[in-house]
Amino acid sequence: MAIETSYLHMRMPPLFVTGILINISALLFSAISTIIFSYFLLSIFCFKTVKKVESLDLFYCHFFYDALFSFTTLLNMIIMLLSQTEAVQFFIDNRNFAFFIVYPVYLTGSMRAIIVLLVEVDRAVANRLALIDIFVIVVFDINPSFVMSFYPNFWEPMGPINSFFKTMGLTVEAFLIRRNLKRQNSKQISNSVVQVA
């Protein structure tokens, strides 16, 4: 009895050029947002270049999960790109490897959603950071899913379009938060300077 092993040499169906470009873009957005959120955390907790505000502890936790989510999405995008090459054989031979990389994306995504909910509930007065969160969720999480539900066959050959929008949203959020924190930090520095006549 010979065991059929021809499936071991199969490749995933090739993506169109748009799918590969979207995958590479999502990979770049993941890398950028990972770097920026890691920079936030290092600036606040290690380098002390940004003053830590006690009332923003949940936001700092949110930054941590955003950095973690961006990093796991980066690994996921790398696996998706590699699965389009001859490296797919490694993933077929070691099926659990891809599972251990892809599963944390969904786990950190769920934890990130819970943290965002806690941040929004905790903030009695909406500040800029909460408004940035709401903007990113509506524009980059809800709207693309809503549009994709109406035209599912249109998006199919484009690759990981949902990951693309999520990572793009994280990158936009990181830039907006960086700008906001930089402005707040410069206000604190200018307020602490005493003019001597």
C-alpha positions as CSV (number, residue, x, y, z in Angstrom):
1,M,0.0,0.0,0.0
2,A,1.7,3.2,-1.2
3,I,0.8,6.3,0.6
4,E,0.0,9.2,-1.6
5,T,2.5,12.0,-1.0
6,S,1.9,14.2,-4.0
7,Y,0.2,16.8,-1.8
8,L,3.6,17.5,-0.2
9,H,4.9,19.1,-3.3
10,M,1.9,21.3,-3.9
11,R,2.2,25.1,-3.6
12,M,-0.5,27.5,-2.6
13,P,-2.2,29.1,-5.5
14,P,-0.3,32.2,-6.6
15,L,-1.6,35.6,-5.6
16,F,-2.1,38.2,-8.2
17,V,0.4,41.1,-8.3
18,T,-2.0,43.2,-6.2
19,G,-2.1,40.5,-3.6
20,I,1.6,40.4,-3.3
21,L,1.8,44.2,-3.1
22,I,-0.9,44.3,-0.4
23,N,1.0,41.6,1.5
24,I,4.3,43.5,1.3
25,S,2.5,46.8,2.2
26,A,0.9,45.1,5.3
27,L,4.3,43.7,6.2
28,L,5.8,47.2,6.0
29,F,3.0,48.8,8.0
30,S,3.4,46.1,10.6
31,A,7.1,46.8,10.9
32,I,6.6,50.6,11.1
33,S,3.9,50.3,13.8
34,T,6.0,47.8,15.8
35,I,8.9,50.2,15.7
36,I,6.9,53.3,16.6
37,F,4.9,51.6,19.5
38,S,8.2,50.1,20.8
39,Y,9.7,53.6,20.7
40,F,6.8,54.9,22.7
41,L,7.3,52.3,25.4
42,L,11.0,52.8,25.5
43,S,10.7,56.6,25.6
44,I,8.2,56.4,28.5
45,F,9.6,53.6,30.6
46,C,13.4,53.3,29.8
47,F,14.7,56.5,28.4
48,K,12.3,58.7,30.3
49,T,12.2,61.3,27.5
50,V,8.4,61.4,27.7
51,K,6.9,62.1,31.1
52,K,4.8,59.2,32.4
53,V,1.3,60.3,33.4
54,E,-0.5,58.0,35.9
55,S,-3.9,58.5,34.4
56,L,-2.7,57.0,31.1
57,D,-1.7,53.6,32.5
58,L,-4.3,51.9,30.3
59,F,-3.0,53.7,27.3
60,Y,0.5,52.4,28.0
61,C,-1.0,48.9,28.2
62,H,-2.7,49.6,24.9
63,F,0.7,50.7,23.4
64,F,2.2,47.4,24.6
65,Y,-0.6,45.3,23.0
66,D,-0.4,47.4,19.8
67,A,3.4,46.7,19.6
68,L,2.8,43.0,20.3
69,F,-0.1,42.8,17.8
70,S,2.0,44.6,15.1
71,F,4.9,42.2,15.7
72,T,2.7,39.1,15.5
73,T,1.1,40.4,12.3
74,L,4.5,41.1,10.9
75,L,5.4,37.4,11.5
76,N,2.1,36.4,9.9
77,M,2.7,38.5,6.8
78,I,6.2,37.0,6.5
79,I,4.7,33.5,6.6
80,M,2.1,34.5,4.0
81,L,4.9,35.7,1.7
82,L,7.0,32.6,2.2
83,S,4.0,30.4,1.5
84,Q,4.0,31.7,-2.0
85,T,7.6,30.5,-2.6
86,E,9.3,27.1,-2.4
87,A,9.5,27.6,1.4
88,V,5.9,26.3,1.5
89,Q,7.4,22.8,1.8
90,F,8.7,23.7,5.3
91,F,5.2,24.8,6.4
92,I,3.7,21.6,5.0
93,D,6.3,19.4,6.8
94,N,6.0,21.4,10.0
95,R,2.3,22.2,10.2
96,N,2.4,23.3,13.9
97,F,5.0,26.0,13.1
98,A,2.6,28.1,11.2
99,F,-0.1,27.6,13.8
100,F,2.2,28.9,16.5
101,I,2.9,32.0,14.5
102,V,-0.6,32.7,13.2
103,Y,-2.5,31.9,16.5
104,P,-0.9,34.7,18.5
105,V,-2.2,37.2,15.9
106,Y,-5.8,36.4,16.8
107,L,-5.0,36.1,20.5
108,T,-3.3,39.5,20.7
109,G,-6.0,41.0,18.4
110,S,-8.7,39.9,20.9
111,M,-6.7,41.2,23.8
112,R,-6.2,44.5,22.0
113,A,-9.9,44.8,21.5
114,I,-10.5,44.3,25.2
115,I,-7.9,46.8,26.2
116,V,-9.4,49.4,23.8
117,L,-12.8,48.8,25.3
118,L,-11.4,49.3,28.9
119,V,-9.6,52.4,27.8
120,E,-12.8,53.9,26.3
121,V,-14.9,52.9,29.3
122,D,-12.3,54.3,31.7
123,R,-12.0,57.7,30.1
124,A,-14.8,59.8,31.5
125,V,-13.8,62.8,29.3
126,A,-12.8,61.9,25.8
127,N,-9.2,63.1,25.2
128,R,-7.3,63.1,21.9
129,L,-5.9,59.6,22.4
130,A,-9.4,58.1,22.9
131,L,-10.6,60.0,19.8
132,I,-7.7,58.7,17.8
133,D,-8.6,55.2,18.9
134,I,-12.2,55.6,17.8
135,F,-11.2,57.1,14.5
136,V,-8.9,54.2,13.7
137,I,-11.4,51.6,14.8
138,V,-14.2,53.0,12.6
139,V,-12.1,53.9,9.5
140,F,-9.7,50.9,9.4
141,D,-11.5,48.1,11.2
142,I,-15.2,48.5,10.8
143,N,-15.5,50.2,7.4
144,P,-13.3,47.8,5.5
145,S,-15.1,44.8,7.0
146,F,-18.4,46.3,6.1
147,V,-17.4,47.0,2.5
148,M,-15.8,43.6,2.1
149,S,-19.0,41.9,3.2
150,F,-20.9,43.5,0.3
151,Y,-18.3,42.5,-2.4
152,P,-16.5,39.3,-1.1
153,N,-15.5,38.0,-4.5
154,F,-13.9,41.3,-5.5
155,W,-11.4,41.2,-2.6
156,E,-10.5,37.5,-2.8
157,P,-7.6,37.7,-5.3
158,M,-6.1,40.7,-3.4
159,G,-4.6,38.7,-0.6
160,P,-4.7,39.7,3.1
161,I,-6.7,42.9,2.6
162,N,-8.1,42.9,6.1
163,S,-4.6,42.6,7.6
164,F,-3.5,45.4,5.3
165,F,-6.2,47.8,6.6
166,K,-5.6,46.8,10.3
167,T,-1.9,47.3,10.0
168,M,-2.4,50.6,8.1
169,G,-4.7,51.7,10.9
170,L,-2.1,50.8,13.5
171,T,0.5,52.8,11.6
172,V,-1.8,55.8,11.2
173,E,-2.6,55.5,14.9
174,A,1.0,55.4,15.9
175,F,1.9,58.5,13.9
176,L,-1.1,60.4,15.3
177,I,-0.3,59.4,18.9
178,R,3.4,60.3,18.3
179,R,2.4,63.7,17.1
180,N,0.1,64.2,20.1
181,L,2.6,63.1,22.6
182,K,5.3,65.2,21.0
183,R,3.1,68.2,21.2
184,Q,2.1,67.6,24.8
185,N,5.8,67.0,25.7
186,S,6.8,70.3,24.0
187,K,4.0,72.1,25.9
188,Q,5.3,70.8,29.2
189,I,8.8,71.8,28.4
190,S,7.8,75.3,27.4
191,N,5.6,75.7,30.5
192,S,8.5,74.7,32.7
193,V,10.9,77.3,31.3
194,V,10.9,80.5,33.4
195,Q,11.9,83.7,31.6
196,V,14.3,85.9,33.5
197,A,14.2,89.5,32.6
